[in-house]
Amino acid sequence: MKKTLIFLLLVITFSCKNEKETNEKLNVVTTTTMITDLVKNIGSEHINLKGLMGSGVDPHLYKASEGDVTKLSSADIIFYNGLHLEGKLVEVFEKMKNKKTVAVAEALDKSTLIGSEYFASNYDPHIWFDIDYWKLATNFVVKTLSEAIPEKKTDFETNGKTYFQKLDSLSTKLKKTIAIL
């Protein structure tokens, strides 16, 4: 009787745990508003998204608050720029070795980035200004989220294509505006 009861408790425990795991959304934290927008467009309803910085915040000078550290520690994935944009947060990321931190700039070929002979291996981190770079970052986010939640891969890919259309539309408008000037 005792063994049967223990067996039933184990079955219930593991079946509830598996059900919870498949129903829970991925907890994602992003640093800047640009990255938050990108991840929101790709992850949509499949993730719980929290952005650290609001609009108007200078990420170069941003210091993590206690609340930010709590958000970061509860994240399954943290997306950040990766080109020293969030300079003061890098120390926090380094201390979170058990967290998956993803630098969207890792999607880019560094030889194509704007650099300086005075600052070796430091590049212009403002990659969202280049739509082609941002498309590479988009693909990288699609791939990362698809690896994290493989059963939603098709949704992430569809969302990525929709986001590409928005970027293409923006590119067309920019080219027309520049041609007028």
C-alpha positions in Angstrom: 0.0 0.0 0.0 2.8 2.4 1.0 4.7 1.6 -2.2 1.6 2.2 -4.3 0.9 5.5 -2.6 4.5 6.7 -3.2 4.4 5.5 -6.8 1.1 7.5 -7.4 2.6 10.6 -5.7 5.7 10.4 -8.0 3.5 9.9 -11.1 1.4 12.9 -10.2 4.4 15.0 -9.3 6.2 14.3 -12.6 3.1 14.6 -14.7 2.2 18.0 -13.2 5.8 19.2 -13.6 5.9 18.2 -17.3 2.5 19.9 -17.9 3.7 23.1 -16.1 6.9 23.1 -18.2 5.1 22.9 -21.5 2.5 25.5 -20.5 5.0 28.1 -19.1 6.3 30.8 -21.3 9.9 31.6 -21.6 11.0 34.5 -19.4 13.0 36.9 -21.5 14.8 40.0 -20.5 16.1 42.6 -22.9 18.3 45.6 -22.3 17.5 48.5 -24.8 14.2 49.5 -26.3 15.4 48.5 -29.8 16.2 45.0 -28.7 13.0 44.8 -26.7 11.0 45.7 -29.8 12.8 43.1 -31.9 12.3 40.3 -29.4 8.7 41.3 -28.8 8.0 41.1 -32.6 9.6 37.7 -32.8 8.5 36.1 -29.5 5.0 37.6 -29.4 2.7 35.7 -27.1 5.1 32.8 -26.6 7.3 34.7 -24.2 7.1 36.8 -21.0 9.2 39.8 -22.0 10.7 42.4 -19.7 12.8 45.3 -20.9 15.3 46.9 -18.6 15.6 50.4 -20.2 12.8 52.7 -21.2 12.9 55.2 -24.1 15.2 58.1 -23.5 17.6 56.1 -21.3 21.3 56.2 -22.3 22.5 52.6 -22.3 26.1 53.6 -22.2 25.6 55.1 -18.7 22.9 52.8 -17.5 23.4 51.1 -14.1 21.4 48.1 -13.1 19.1 48.6 -10.1 18.3 45.9 -7.6 15.0 45.4 -9.5 16.9 44.9 -12.7 19.1 42.3 -11.1 16.0 40.5 -9.9 14.6 40.6 -13.5 17.8 39.3 -14.9 18.1 36.5 -12.4 14.6 35.3 -13.2 15.2 35.3 -16.9 15.6 32.1 -19.0 17.3 34.2 -21.8 18.8 37.7 -21.7 19.2 39.5 -25.0 21.7 42.4 -25.1 23.6 44.3 -27.8 27.1 42.9 -27.3 29.2 45.7 -28.6 29.7 47.5 -25.3 26.5 49.4 -25.7 25.4 48.5 -22.2 28.9 48.9 -20.7 28.0 48.9 -17.1 25.8 45.8 -17.4 28.5 43.6 -18.8 29.9 43.1 -15.3 26.4 41.9 -14.2 26.1 39.5 -17.2 29.6 38.1 -16.4 28.4 37.2 -12.9 25.4 35.4 -14.3 27.3 32.4 -15.7 24.3 30.1 -15.3 22.1 32.3 -17.4 21.8 32.2 -21.2 22.9 35.6 -22.3 22.7 36.4 -26.0 24.5 39.3 -27.7 22.5 40.1 -30.9 25.7 41.6 -32.4 27.1 38.1 -32.5 25.1 37.7 -35.7 27.3 40.2 -37.5 30.6 39.9 -39.2 32.8 42.3 -37.2 34.9 43.1 -40.2 31.9 45.0 -41.7 31.3 47.1 -38.6 32.5 50.6 -38.1 35.6 50.6 -36.0 38.4 52.9 -35.0 42.1 52.6 -35.1 42.2 54.2 -31.6 39.9 51.7 -30.0 41.0 48.2 -31.3 38.2 45.6 -31.2 35.6 48.2 -30.2 32.9 48.9 -32.8 30.0 51.2 -33.2 27.2 49.5 -31.2 24.4 51.4 -32.9 23.6 48.5 -35.3 19.9 49.1 -35.5 20.6 52.1 -37.7 21.6 49.7 -40.5 18.6 47.7 -41.7 20.7 44.9 -43.1 22.4 44.5 -39.8 19.1 44.5 -38.0 17.8 41.8 -40.4 20.8 39.6 -39.4 20.0 40.3 -35.7 16.4 39.3 -36.5 17.4 36.0 -37.9 19.6 35.5 -34.9 16.7 36.1 -32.5 14.5 33.8 -34.5 17.1 31.0 -34.3 17.8 31.6 -30.6 14.1 31.5 -29.6 13.5 28.5 -31.9 16.2 26.6 -30.1 14.7 27.5 -26.7 11.1 26.6 -27.7 11.4 24.2 -30.7 7.7 23.6 -30.9 7.1 27.3 -31.7 9.8 27.5 -34.4 7.3 28.0 -37.2 5.6 30.9 -35.3 9.0 32.5 -34.7 9.9 32.1 -38.4 6.6 33.6 -39.5 7.0 36.5 -37.1 10.5 37.0 -38.4 9.2 37.2 -42.0 6.6 39.7 -40.9 9.3 41.8 -39.2 11.4 41.6 -42.3 8.5 43.1 -44.3 8.3 46.0 -41.8 12.1 46.5 -42.2 11.8 46.4 -46.0 9.0 48.9 -45.9 11.1 51.2 -43.7 14.0 50.8 -46.0 11.9 51.8 -49.0 10.6 54.9 -47.2 14.0 55.9 -46.2 15.4 55.6 -49.7 12.5 57.7 -51.1 13.0 60.3 -48.4 16.8 60.5 -49.1 16.2 60.7 -52.9 13.9 63.8 -52.3 16.6 65.5 -50.3 
